[in-house]
């Protein structure tokens, strides 16, 4: 198994503004993302440090971002901005490479957790894993690729000891 270095930047605009305790500590987020980066068969240099930023926000903020970047005037559960997709000159000279940003609406995650009858913690990790896979180039333009991506998410959640949502529920 390859061993990668990861710097995770967590910005909590939801729980801190609502004076609530997050169900997932910054240290736990760091552990999850490092585990995921290291268990996947990735073709990344082990000589680099990789960065991910994770933003926890509300429906209002994610709706504005969804409108600005995807031209969809509605909130969504998770948005990603993958840095590796961008045209960038040869990055061999860089020691640190950004994989990109994952933005999660905690408000939407709360609604989805209730509908799926699991904890907010599970939903947040589920969405974080989904965003993580997008940063690595995964996409789901059709049902087959969505099933493949959801199966990979299930693997990622299981790797950190979290029981994942039932995949069949996504095709109802």
NUVEXDO-729587 format. One line per field, with one value per atom (N, C-alpha, C): residue number from 1; residue in three letters; chain; y, z, x. Coordinates in steps of 0.05 Angstrom, whole numbers, plus 5000, padded with zeros to 4 digits. Layout:
% residues N
num	[NUM | ...]
residuo	[Ala | ...]
cadena	[A | ...]
v	[Y | ...]
w	[Z | ...]
u	[X | ...]
END
This chain:
% residues 172
num	[1 | 1 | 1 | 2 | 2 | 2 | 3 | 3 | 3 | 4 | 4 | 4 | 5 | 5 | 5 | 6 | 6 | 6 | 7 | 7 | 7 | 8 | 8 | 8 | 9 | 9 | 9 | 10 | 10 | 10 | 11 | 11 | 11 | 12 | 12 | 12 | 13 | 13 | 13 | 14 | 14 | 14 | 15 | 15 | 15 | 16 | 16 | 16 | 17 | 17 | 17 | 18 | 18 | 18 | 19 | 19 | 19 | 20 | 20 | 20 | 21 | 21 | 21 | 22 | 22 | 22 | 23 | 23 | 23 | 24 | 24 | 24 | 25 | 25 | 25 | 26 | 26 | 26 | 27 | 27 | 27 | 28 | 28 | 28 | 29 | 29 | 29 | 30 | 30 | 30 | 31 | 31 | 31 | 32 | 32 | 32 | 33 | 33 | 33 | 34 | 34 | 34 | 35 | 35 | 35 | 36 | 36 | 36 | 37 | 37 | 37 | 38 | 38 | 38 | 39 | 39 | 39 | 40 | 40 | 40 | 41 | 41 | 41 | 42 | 42 | 42 | 43 | 43 | 43 | 44 | 44 | 44 | 45 | 45 | 45 | 46 | 46 | 46 | 47 | 47 | 47 | 48 | 48 | 48 | 49 | 49 | 49 | 50 | 50 | 50 | 51 | 51 | 51 | 52 | 52 | 52 | 53 | 53 | 53 | 54 | 54 | 54 | 55 | 55 | 55 | 56 | 56 | 56 | 57 | 57 | 57 | 58 | 58 | 58 | 59 | 59 | 59 | 60 | 60 | 60 | 61 | 61 | 61 | 62 | 62 | 62 | 63 | 63 | 63 | 64 | 64 | 64 | 65 | 65 | 65 | 66 | 66 | 66 | 67 | 67 | 67 | 68 | 68 | 68 | 69 | 69 | 69 | 70 | 70 | 70 | 71 | 71 | 71 | 72 | 72 | 72 | 73 | 73 | 73 | 74 | 74 | 74 | 75 | 75 | 75 | 76 | 76 | 76 | 77 | 77 | 77 | 78 | 78 | 78 | 79 | 79 | 79 | 80 | 80 | 80 | 81 | 81 | 81 | 82 | 82 | 82 | 83 | 83 | 83 | 84 | 84 | 84 | 85 | 85 | 85 | 86 | 86 | 86 | 87 | 87 | 87 | 88 | 88 | 88 | 89 | 89 | 89 | 90 | 90 | 90 | 91 | 91 | 91 | 92 | 92 | 92 | 93 | 93 | 93 | 94 | 94 | 94 | 95 | 95 | 95 | 96 | 96 | 96 | 97 | 97 | 97 | 98 | 98 | 98 | 99 | 99 | 99 | 100 | 100 | 100 | 101 | 101 | 101 | 102 | 102 | 102 | 103 | 103 | 103 | 104 | 104 | 104 | 105 | 105 | 105 | 106 | 106 | 106 | 107 | 107 | 107 | 108 | 108 | 108 | 109 | 109 | 109 | 110 | 110 | 110 | 111 | 111 | 111 | 112 | 112 | 112 | 113 | 113 | 113 | 114 | 114 | 114 | 115 | 115 | 115 | 116 | 116 | 116 | 117 | 117 | 117 | 118 | 118 | 118 | 119 | 119 | 119 | 120 | 120 | 120 | 121 | 121 | 121 | 122 | 122 | 122 | 123 | 123 | 123 | 124 | 124 | 124 | 125 | 125 | 125 | 126 | 126 | 126 | 127 | 127 | 127 | 128 | 128 | 128 | 129 | 129 | 129 | 130 | 130 | 130 | 131 | 131 | 131 | 132 | 132 | 132 | 133 | 133 | 133 | 134 | 134 | 134 | 135 | 135 | 135 | 136 | 136 | 136 | 137 | 137 | 137 | 138 | 138 | 138 | 139 | 139 | 139 | 140 | 140 | 140 | 141 | 141 | 141 | 142 | 142 | 142 | 143 | 143 | 143 | 144 | 144 | 144 | 145 | 145 | 145 | 146 | 146 | 146 | 147 | 147 | 147 | 148 | 148 | 148 | 149 | 149 | 149 | 150 | 150 | 150 | 151 | 151 | 151 | 152 | 152 | 152 | 153 | 153 | 153 | 154 | 154 | 154 | 155 | 155 | 155 | 156 | 156 | 156 | 157 | 157 | 157 | 158 | 158 | 158 | 159 | 159 | 159 | 160 | 160 | 160 | 161 | 161 | 161 | 162 | 162 | 162 | 163 | 163 | 163 | 164 | 164 | 164 | 165 | 165 | 165 | 166 | 166 | 166 | 167 | 167 | 167 | 168 | 168 | 168 | 169 | 169 | 169 | 170 | 170 | 170 | 171 | 171 | 171 | 172 | 172 | 172]
residuo	[Unk | Unk | Unk | Unk | Unk | Unk | Unk | Unk | Unk | Unk | Unk | Unk | Unk | Unk | Unk | Unk | Unk | Unk | Unk | Unk | Unk | Unk | Unk | Unk | Unk | Unk | Unk | Unk | Unk | Unk | Unk | Unk | Unk | Unk | Unk | Unk | Unk | Unk | Unk | Unk | Unk | Unk | Unk | Unk | Unk | Unk | Unk | Unk | Unk | Unk | Unk | Unk | Unk | Unk | Unk | Unk | Unk | Unk | Unk | Unk | Unk | Unk | Unk | Unk | Unk | Unk | Unk | Unk | Unk | Unk | Unk | Unk | Unk | Unk | Unk | Unk | Unk | Unk | Unk | Unk | Unk | Unk | Unk | Unk | Unk | Unk | Unk | Unk | Unk | Unk | Unk | Unk | Unk | Unk | Unk | Unk | Unk | Unk | Unk | Unk | Unk | Unk | Unk | Unk | Unk | Unk | Unk | Unk | Unk | Unk | Unk | Unk | Unk | Unk | Unk | Unk | Unk | Unk | Unk | Unk | Unk | Unk | Unk | Unk | Unk | Unk | Unk | Unk | Unk | Unk | Unk | Unk | Unk | Unk | Unk | Unk | Unk | Unk | Unk | Unk | Unk | Unk | Unk | Unk | Unk | Unk | Unk | Unk | Unk | Unk | Unk | Unk | Unk | Unk | Unk | Unk | Unk | Unk | Unk | Unk | Unk | Unk | Unk | Unk | Unk | Unk | Unk | Unk | Unk | Unk | Unk | Unk | Unk | Unk | Unk | Unk | Unk | Unk | Unk | Unk | Unk | Unk | Unk | Unk | Unk | Unk | Unk | Unk | Unk | Unk | Unk | Unk | Unk | Unk | Unk | Unk | Unk | Unk | Unk | Unk | Unk | Unk | Unk | Unk | Unk | Unk | Unk | Unk | Unk | Unk | Unk | Unk | Unk | Unk | Unk | Unk | Unk | Unk | Unk | Unk | Unk | Unk | Unk | Unk | Unk | Unk | Unk | Unk | Unk | Unk | Unk | Unk | Unk | Unk | Unk | Unk | Unk | Unk | Unk | Unk | Unk | Unk | Unk | Unk | Unk | Unk | Unk | Unk | Unk | Unk | Unk | Unk | Unk | Unk | Unk | Unk | Unk | Unk | Unk | Unk | Unk | Unk | Unk | Unk | Unk | Unk | Unk | Unk | Unk | Unk | Unk | Unk | Unk | Unk | Unk | Unk | Unk | Unk | Unk | Unk | Unk | Unk | Unk | Unk | Unk | Unk | Unk | Unk | Unk | Unk | Unk | Unk | Unk | Unk | Unk | Unk | Unk | Unk | Unk | Unk | Unk | Unk | Unk | Unk | Unk | Unk | Unk | Unk | Unk | Unk | Unk | Unk | Unk | Unk | Unk | Unk | Unk | Unk | Unk | Unk | Unk | Unk | Unk | Unk | Unk | Unk | Unk | Unk | Unk | Unk | Unk | Unk | Unk | Unk | Unk | Unk | Unk | Unk | Unk | Unk | Unk | Unk | Unk | Unk | Unk | Unk | Unk | Unk | Unk | Unk | Unk | Unk | Unk | Unk | Unk | Unk | Unk | Unk | Unk | Unk | Unk | Unk | Unk | Unk | Unk | Unk | Unk | Unk | Unk | Unk | Unk | Unk | Unk | Unk | Unk | Unk | Unk | Unk | Unk | Unk | Unk | Unk | Unk | Unk | Unk | Unk | Unk | Unk | Unk | Unk | Unk | Unk | Unk | Unk | Unk | Unk | Unk | Unk | Unk | Unk | Unk | Unk | Unk | Unk | Unk | Unk | Unk | Unk | Unk | Unk | Unk | Unk | Unk | Unk | Unk | Unk | Unk | Unk | Unk | Unk | Unk | Unk | Unk | Unk | Unk | Unk | Unk | Unk | Unk | Unk | Unk | Unk | Unk | Unk | Unk | Unk | Unk | Unk | Unk | Unk | Unk | Unk | Unk | Unk | Unk | Unk | Unk | Unk | Unk | Unk | Unk | Unk | Unk | Unk | Unk | Unk | Unk | Unk | Unk | Unk | Unk | Unk | Unk | Unk | Unk | Unk | Unk | Unk | Unk | Unk | Unk | Unk | Unk | Unk | Unk | Unk | Unk | Unk | Unk | Unk | Unk | Unk | Unk | Unk | Unk | Unk | Unk | Unk | Unk | Unk | Unk | Unk | Unk | Unk | Unk | Unk | Unk | Unk | Unk | Unk | Unk | Unk | Unk | Unk | Unk | Unk | Unk | Unk | Unk | Unk | Unk | Unk | Unk | Unk | Unk | Unk]
cadena	[A | A | A | A | A | A | A | A | A | A | A | A | A | A | A | A | A | A | A | A | A | A | A | A | A | A | A | A | A | A | A | A | A | A | A | A | A | A | A | A | A | A | A | A | A | A | A | A | A | A | A | A | A | A | A | A | A | A | A | A | A | A | A | A | A | A | A | A | A | A | A | A | A | A | A | A | A | A | A | A | A | A | A | A | A | A | A | A | A | A | A | A | A | A | A | A | A | A | A | A | A | A | A | A | A | A | A | A | A | A | A | A | A | A | A | A | A | A | A | A | A | A | A | A | A | A | A | A | A | A | A | A | A | A | A | A | A | A | A | A | A | A | A | A | A | A | A | A | A | A | A | A | A | A | A | A | A | A | A | A | A | A | A | A | A | A | A | A | A | A | A | A | A | A | A | A | A | A | A | A | A | A | A | A | A | A | A | A | A | A | A | A | A | A | A | A | A | A | A | A | A | A | A | A | A | A | A | A | A | A | A | A | A | A | A | A | A | A | A | A | A | A | A | A | A | A | A | A | A | A | A | A | A | A | A | A | A | A | A | A | A | A | A | A | A | A | A | A | A | A | A | A | A | A | A | A | A | A | A | A | A | A | A | A | A | A | A | A | A | A | A | A | A | A | A | A | A | A | A | A | A | A | A | A | A | A | A | A | A | A | A | A | A | A | A | A | A | A | A | A | A | A | A | A | A | A | A | A | A | A | A | A | A | A | A | A | A | A | A | A | A | A | A | A | A | A | A | A | A | A | A | A | A | A | A | A | A | A | A | A | A | A | A | A | A | A | A | A | A | A | A | A | A | A | A | A | A | A | A | A | A | A | A | A | A | A | A | A | A | A | A | A | A | A | A | A | A | A | A | A | A | A | A | A | A | A | A | A | A | A | A | A | A | A | A | A | A | A | A | A | A | A | A | A | A | A | A | A | A | A | A | A | A | A | A | A | A | A | A | A | A | A | A | A | A | A | A | A | A | A | A | A | A | A | A | A | A | A | A | A | A | A | A | A | A | A | A | A | A | A | A | A | A | A | A | A | A | A | A | A | A | A | A | A | A | A | A | A | A | A | A | A | A | A | A | A | A | A | A | A | A | A | A | A | A | A | A | A | A | A | A | A | A | A | A | A | A | A | A | A | A | A | A | A | A | A | A | A | A | A | A | A | A | A | A | A]
v	[4976 | 5000 | 5025 | 5044 | 5069 | 5086 | 5103 | 5121 | 5150 | 5165 | 5192 | 5211 | 5235 | 5256 | 5274 | 5282 | 5298 | 5320 | 5344 | 5366 | 5372 | 5371 | 5377 | 5403 | 5420 | 5445 | 5445 | 5445 | 5443 | 5471 | 5481 | 5506 | 5500 | 5504 | 5498 | 5524 | 5530 | 5554 | 5547 | 5522 | 5514 | 5510 | 5491 | 5484 | 5507 | 5520 | 5542 | 5565 | 5572 | 5595 | 5588 | 5563 | 5555 | 5546 | 5551 | 5544 | 5515 | 5497 | 5469 | 5455 | 5431 | 5415 | 5397 | 5397 | 5380 | 5351 | 5333 | 5305 | 5292 | 5307 | 5297 | 5318 | 5311 | 5329 | 5333 | 5355 | 5360 | 5337 | 5327 | 5304 | 5280 | 5274 | 5251 | 5256 | 5280 | 5285 | 5279 | 5289 | 5284 | 5254 | 5239 | 5210 | 5197 | 5205 | 5193 | 5198 | 5223 | 5230 | 5217 | 5216 | 5202 | 5173 | 5160 | 5132 | 5127 | 5143 | 5140 | 5144 | 5164 | 5169 | 5146 | 5134 | 5112 | 5085 | 5080 | 5053 | 5050 | 5073 | 5071 | 5067 | 5053 | 5048 | 5073 | 5093 | 5118 | 5120 | 5134 | 5139 | 5167 | 5172 | 5198 | 5194 | 5215 | 5213 | 5213 | 5195 | 5194 | 5214 | 5229 | 5249 | 5276 | 5278 | 5303 | 5302 | 5325 | 5328 | 5338 | 5326 | 5333 | 5349 | 5367 | 5384 | 5381 | 5382 | 5383 | 5403 | 5419 | 5436 | 5425 | 5426 | 5416 | 5439 | 5447 | 5469 | 5458 | 5462 | 5455 | 5480 | 5481 | 5506 | 5500 | 5520 | 5518 | 5518 | 5515 | 5515 | 5541 | 5563 | 5590 | 5593 | 5586 | 5588 | 5569 | 5544 | 5525 | 5530 | 5542 | 5550 | 5571 | 5591 | 5612 | 5601 | 5583 | 5571 | 5553 | 5539 | 5522 | 5539 | 5562 | 5581 | 5593 | 5601 | 5614 | 5595 | 5571 | 5553 | 5532 | 5525 | 5504 | 5514 | 5539 | 5552 | 5538 | 5528 | 5515 | 5530 | 5542 | 5560 | 5544 | 5526 | 5509 | 5499 | 5493 | 5481 | 5453 | 5442 | 5415 | 5404 | 5378 | 5367 | 5371 | 5367 | 5369 | 5381 | 5399 | 5409 | 5404 | 5399 | 5395 | 5413 | 5421 | 5436 | 5422 | 5406 | 5389 | 5405 | 5408 | 5423 | 5408 | 5382 | 5367 | 5366 | 5374 | 5375 | 5400 | 5420 | 5445 | 5442 | 5457 | 5457 | 5472 | 5458 | 5469 | 5460 | 5479 | 5471 | 5448 | 5436 | 5413 | 5420 | 5403 | 5409 | 5393 | 5384 | 5369 | 5386 | 5412 | 5430 | 5436 | 5429 | 5435 | 5412 | 5419 | 5400 | 5392 | 5411 | 5408 | 5412 | 5393 | 5394 | 5394 | 5413 | 5414 | 5395 | 5378 | 5361 | 5376 | 5396 | 5412 | 5416 | 5425 | 5432 | 5415 | 5408 | 5394 | 5412 | 5418 | 5436 | 5420 | 5419 | 5403 | 5422 | 5420 | 5434 | 5416 | 5424 | 5408 | 5408 | 5430 | 5430 | 5408 | 5406 | 5385 | 5358 | 5356 | 5330 | 5321 | 5340 | 5334 | 5323 | 5335 | 5326 | 5298 | 5294 | 5268 | 5246 | 5253 | 5233 | 5224 | 5243 | 5236 | 5218 | 5225 | 5209 | 5181 | 5179 | 5153 | 5137 | 5151 | 5139 | 5130 | 5148 | 5144 | 5170 | 5170 | 5193 | 5215 | 5239 | 5261 | 5255 | 5243 | 5236 | 5218 | 5197 | 5179 | 5194 | 5212 | 5227 | 5245 | 5259 | 5277 | 5261 | 5238 | 5222 | 5211 | 5203 | 5194 | 5216 | 5240 | 5262 | 5270 | 5269 | 5274 | 5254 | 5229 | 5208 | 5212 | 5221 | 5226 | 5249 | 5271 | 5293 | 5286 | 5269 | 5260 | 5245 | 5228 | 5213 | 5232 | 5252 | 5272 | 5286 | 5292 | 5305 | 5288 | 5262 | 5243 | 5236 | 5249 | 5245 | 5227 | 5216 | 5200 | 5217 | 5206 | 5220 | 5199 | 5208 | 5190 | 5201 | 5201 | 5211 | 5192 | 5167 | 5147 | 5128 | 5112 | 5094 | 5074 | 5064 | 5045 | 5058 | 5082 | 5095 | 5105 | 5112 | 5120 | 5096 | 5073 | 5049 | 5042 | 5045 | 5040 | 5060 | 5085 | 5106 | 5101 | 5094 | 5089 | 5064 | 5045 | 5021 | 5029 | 5046 | 5056 | 5072 | 5088 | 5103 | 5084 | 5063 | 5043 | 5032 | 5025 | 5015 | 5035 | 5061 | 5081 | 5084 | 5084 | 5086 | 5062 | 5038 | 5014 | 5014 | 5027 | 5028 | 5044 | 5062 | 5079 | 5071 | 5047 | 5036 | 5047 | 5058 | 5070 | 5052 | 5045 | 5030 | 5049 | 5043 | 5061 | 5058 | 5079 | 5077 | 5054 | 5045 | 5024 | 5035 | 5024 | 5034 | 5032 | 5011 | 5008 | 5031 | 5045 | 5068 | 5091 | 5092 | 5113 | 5109 | 5085 | 5079 | 5075 | 5085 | 5082 | 5103]
w	[5000 | 5000 | 5000 | 4983 | 4982 | 5006 | 5013 | 5036 | 5026 | 5029 | 5021 | 5045 | 5041 | 5061 | 5052 | 5072 | 5065 | 5086 | 5076 | 5094 | 5088 | 5108 | 5106 | 5120 | 5106 | 5118 | 5121 | 5146 | 5151 | 5160 | 5146 | 5154 | 5161 | 5186 | 5195 | 5198 | 5178 | 5179 | 5189 | 5193 | 5201 | 5231 | 5242 | 5270 | 5288 | 5280 | 5296 | 5297 | 5274 | 5273 | 5288 | 5289 | 5303 | 5332 | 5340 | 5368 | 5375 | 5355 | 5359 | 5357 | 5369 | 5368 | 5343 | 5327 | 5303 | 5311 | 5297 | 5303 | 5295 | 5280 | 5270 | 5276 | 5291 | 5298 | 5273 | 5274 | 5253 | 5251 | 5274 | 5274 | 5261 | 5266 | 5253 | 5222 | 5214 | 5185 | 5173 | 5186 | 5177 | 5174 | 5195 | 5194 | 5171 | 5166 | 5145 | 5118 | 5112 | 5086 | 5082 | 5102 | 5099 | 5094 | 5108 | 5104 | 5075 | 5066 | 5039 | 5018 | 5022 | 5002 | 5001 | 5024 | 5025 | 5017 | 5018 | 5012 | 4982 | 4968 | 4940 | 4924 | 4902 | 4883 | 4865 | 4875 | 4860 | 4847 | 4825 | 4810 | 4816 | 4842 | 4851 | 4862 | 4860 | 4871 | 4901 | 4913 | 4942 | 4953 | 4935 | 4943 | 4949 | 4943 | 4946 | 4971 | 4980 | 5000 | 4986 | 4992 | 4978 | 4998 | 4987 | 5003 | 4994 | 5013 | 5008 | 5028 | 5018 | 5037 | 5038 | 5063 | 5068 | 5081 | 5069 | 5080 | 5087 | 5112 | 5122 | 5124 | 5109 | 5107 | 5108 | 5101 | 5101 | 5073 | 5071 | 5045 | 5030 | 5044 | 5031 | 5017 | 5030 | 5019 | 4995 | 4999 | 4977 | 4953 | 4959 | 4937 | 4920 | 4933 | 4919 | 4902 | 4913 | 4898 | 4875 | 4880 | 4859 | 4836 | 4842 | 4822 | 4806 | 4821 | 4809 | 4790 | 4799 | 4784 | 4768 | 4775 | 4760 | 4747 | 4752 | 4741 | 4749 | 4774 | 4786 | 4811 | 4810 | 4831 | 4853 | 4866 | 4887 | 4904 | 4929 | 4946 | 4936 | 4943 | 4938 | 4962 | 4963 | 4986 | 4987 | 4964 | 4963 | 4936 | 4937 | 4913 | 4915 | 4892 | 4892 | 4870 | 4875 | 4856 | 4855 | 4835 | 4833 | 4820 | 4834 | 4824 | 4803 | 4804 | 4785 | 4757 | 4755 | 4729 | 4713 | 4727 | 4714 | 4698 | 4676 | 4661 | 4678 | 4684 | 4702 | 4691 | 4691 | 4681 | 4697 | 4686 | 4700 | 4729 | 4747 | 4776 | 4790 | 4774 | 4786 | 4806 | 4802 | 4819 | 4846 | 4848 | 4872 | 4892 | 4918 | 4939 | 4948 | 4946 | 4955 | 4931 | 4928 | 4906 | 4918 | 4910 | 4919 | 4902 | 4916 | 4902 | 4897 | 4914 | 4910 | 4935 | 4931 | 4952 | 4953 | 4977 | 4981 | 4998 | 4989 | 5004 | 5009 | 5035 | 5043 | 5057 | 5048 | 5062 | 5085 | 5110 | 5133 | 5135 | 5127 | 5127 | 5109 | 5085 | 5067 | 5077 | 5088 | 5100 | 5122 | 5139 | 5161 | 5150 | 5129 | 5116 | 5104 | 5090 | 5078 | 5099 | 5120 | 5142 | 5153 | 5158 | 5168 | 5149 | 5123 | 5102 | 5101 | 5102 | 5100 | 5127 | 5148 | 5175 | 5185 | 5182 | 5194 | 5206 | 5219 | 5234 | 5215 | 5226 | 5211 | 5206 | 5225 | 5221 | 5197 | 5195 | 5172 | 5145 | 5145 | 5121 | 5113 | 5133 | 5127 | 5116 | 5127 | 5118 | 5090 | 5085 | 5059 | 5038 | 5044 | 5025 | 5022 | 5043 | 5041 | 5023 | 5026 | 5009 | 4979 | 4975 | 4948 | 4936 | 4951 | 4942 | 4937 | 4955 | 4952 | 4926 | 4919 | 4894 | 4870 | 4872 | 4850 | 4847 | 4869 | 4868 | 4853 | 4855 | 4843 | 4814 | 4804 | 4776 | 4771 | 4792 | 4789 | 4781 | 4765 | 4758 | 4754 | 4752 | 4750 | 4730 | 4704 | 4684 | 4678 | 4687 | 4681 | 4706 | 4705 | 4728 | 4734 | 4713 | 4717 | 4731 | 4722 | 4735 | 4763 | 4767 | 4794 | 4813 | 4804 | 4820 | 4827 | 4808 | 4813 | 4834 | 4831 | 4850 | 4878 | 4880 | 4906 | 4919 | 4903 | 4914 | 4926 | 4912 | 4922 | 4947 | 4949 | 4973 | 4996 | 4991 | 5012 | 5022 | 5004 | 5012 | 5030 | 5022 | 5038 | 5066 | 5068 | 5094 | 5111 | 5099 | 5114 | 5124 | 5109 | 5116 | 5141 | 5148 | 5172 | 5193 | 5190 | 5210 | 5211 | 5188 | 5187 | 5168 | 5177 | 5160 | 5140 | 5115 | 5094 | 5090 | 5078 | 5069 | 5049 | 5046 | 5028 | 4999 | 4982 | 4955 | 4939 | 4943 | 4928 | 4931 | 4955 | 4960 | 4940 | 4927 | 4909 | 4881 | 4877 | 4851 | 4853 | 4874 | 4877 | 4862]
u	[5017 | 5000 | 5018 | 5011 | 5026 | 5020 | 5038 | 5035 | 5037 | 5015 | 5014 | 5012 | 5023 | 5020 | 4996 | 4980 | 4957 | 4954 | 4948 | 4941 | 4911 | 4895 | 4867 | 4860 | 4847 | 4838 | 4808 | 4799 | 4770 | 4761 | 4740 | 4728 | 4699 | 4692 | 4665 | 4649 | 4633 | 4616 | 4588 | 4583 | 4556 | 4554 | 4569 | 4566 | 4576 | 4598 | 4608 | 4588 | 4576 | 4557 | 4532 | 4524 | 4500 | 4505 | 4530 | 4538 | 4532 | 4538 | 4533 | 4560 | 4561 | 4585 | 4583 | 4603 | 4604 | 4605 | 4591 | 4592 | 4619 | 4635 | 4660 | 4682 | 4702 | 4724 | 4742 | 4757 | 4776 | 4797 | 4805 | 4824 | 4812 | 4786 | 4773 | 4771 | 4764 | 4764 | 4791 | 4812 | 4839 | 4845 | 4837 | 4842 | 4827 | 4802 | 4786 | 4799 | 4806 | 4817 | 4844 | 4861 | 4887 | 4883 | 4865 | 4859 | 4850 | 4831 | 4820 | 4842 | 4858 | 4880 | 4899 | 4904 | 4924 | 4913 | 4887 | 4877 | 4869 | 4867 | 4860 | 4885 | 4881 | 4904 | 4906 | 4921 | 4923 | 4950 | 4950 | 4975 | 4985 | 4991 | 5001 | 5029 | 5045 | 5072 | 5072 | 5087 | 5090 | 5109 | 5122 | 5141 | 5128 | 5102 | 5087 | 5070 | 5062 | 5041 | 5017 | 4994 | 4969 | 4951 | 4936 | 4918 | 4890 | 4872 | 4843 | 4832 | 4813 | 4798 | 4769 | 4759 | 4732 | 4717 | 4695 | 4679 | 4651 | 4644 | 4617 | 4601 | 4579 | 4563 | 4534 | 4518 | 4488 | 4477 | 4451 | 4438 | 4441 | 4440 | 4442 | 4468 | 4490 | 4517 | 4521 | 4513 | 4517 | 4499 | 4476 | 4458 | 4471 | 4484 | 4497 | 4520 | 4536 | 4558 | 4547 | 4526 | 4514 | 4504 | 4493 | 4483 | 4507 | 4527 | 4550 | 4565 | 4570 | 4588 | 4573 | 4549 | 4534 | 4509 | 4502 | 4478 | 4453 | 4453 | 4430 | 4422 | 4399 | 4390 | 4375 | 4391 | 4380 | 4403 | 4397 | 4418 | 4424 | 4446 | 4454 | 4468 | 4473 | 4486 | 4516 | 4529 | 4558 | 4567 | 4586 | 4599 | 4628 | 4641 | 4670 | 4682 | 4706 | 4722 | 4749 | 4752 | 4776 | 4799 | 4821 | 4844 | 4859 | 4859 | 4875 | 4862 | 4837 | 4824 | 4833 | 4842 | 4849 | 4875 | 4877 | 4902 | 4922 | 4943 | 4964 | 4991 | 5009 | 5036 | 5047 | 5067 | 5080 | 5085 | 5075 | 5076 | 5099 | 5118 | 5140 | 5156 | 5156 | 5172 | 5157 | 5132 | 5116 | 5120 | 5122 | 5122 | 5094 | 5076 | 5049 | 5030 | 5011 | 4992 | 4964 | 4948 | 4920 | 4903 | 4888 | 4869 | 4843 | 4837 | 4813 | 4797 | 4772 | 4754 | 4729 | 4721 | 4695 | 4678 | 4654 | 4636 | 4610 | 4603 | 4580 | 4560 | 4534 | 4513 | 4503 | 4508 | 4500 | 4469 | 4457 | 4427 | 4415 | 4425 | 4416 | 4424 | 4447 | 4456 | 4438 | 4429 | 4410 | 4384 | 4373 | 4348 | 4352 | 4374 | 4379 | 4383 | 4397 | 4401 | 4374 | 4356 | 4330 | 4315 | 4315 | 4302 | 4313 | 4339 | 4353 | 4353 | 4345 | 4343 | 4371 | 4390 | 4416 | 4426 | 4449 | 4459 | 4469 | 4470 | 4482 | 4512 | 4525 | 4553 | 4557 | 4540 | 4542 | 4538 | 4518 | 4512 | 4535 | 4546 | 4569 | 4593 | 4598 | 4621 | 4615 | 4590 | 4581 | 4586 | 4577 | 4580 | 4610 | 4625 | 4654 | 4668 | 4660 | 4672 | 4665 | 4640 | 4631 | 4647 | 4650 | 4665 | 4695 | 4705 | 4733 | 4737 | 4719 | 4721 | 4720 | 4703 | 4702 | 4729 | 4742 | 4768 | 4788 | 4784 | 4803 | 4795 | 4774 | 4766 | 4742 | 4730 | 4706 | 4683 | 4664 | 4640 | 4618 | 4593 | 4570 | 4550 | 4557 | 4538 | 4515 | 4517 | 4496 | 4494 | 4473 | 4468 | 4491 | 4504 | 4526 | 4549 | 4557 | 4579 | 4571 | 4546 | 4537 | 4539 | 4530 | 4532 | 4561 | 4579 | 4607 | 4618 | 4610 | 4619 | 4607 | 4582 | 4569 | 4582 | 4589 | 4602 | 4630 | 4644 | 4669 | 4666 | 4644 | 4639 | 4633 | 4619 | 4613 | 4639 | 4658 | 4684 | 4699 | 4698 | 4712 | 4700 | 4673 | 4660 | 4667 | 4666 | 4672 | 4701 | 4719 | 4747 | 4752 | 4733 | 4736 | 4716 | 4704 | 4686 | 4658 | 4649 | 4622 | 4605 | 4582 | 4564 | 4551 | 4553 | 4544 | 4514 | 4502 | 4474 | 4471 | 4447 | 4440 | 4441 | 4457 | 4461 | 4435 | 4420 | 4395 | 4376 | 4378 | 4360 | 4365 | 4387 | 4394 | 4380 | 4369 | 4357 | 4327 | 4315 | 4286 | 4271]
END
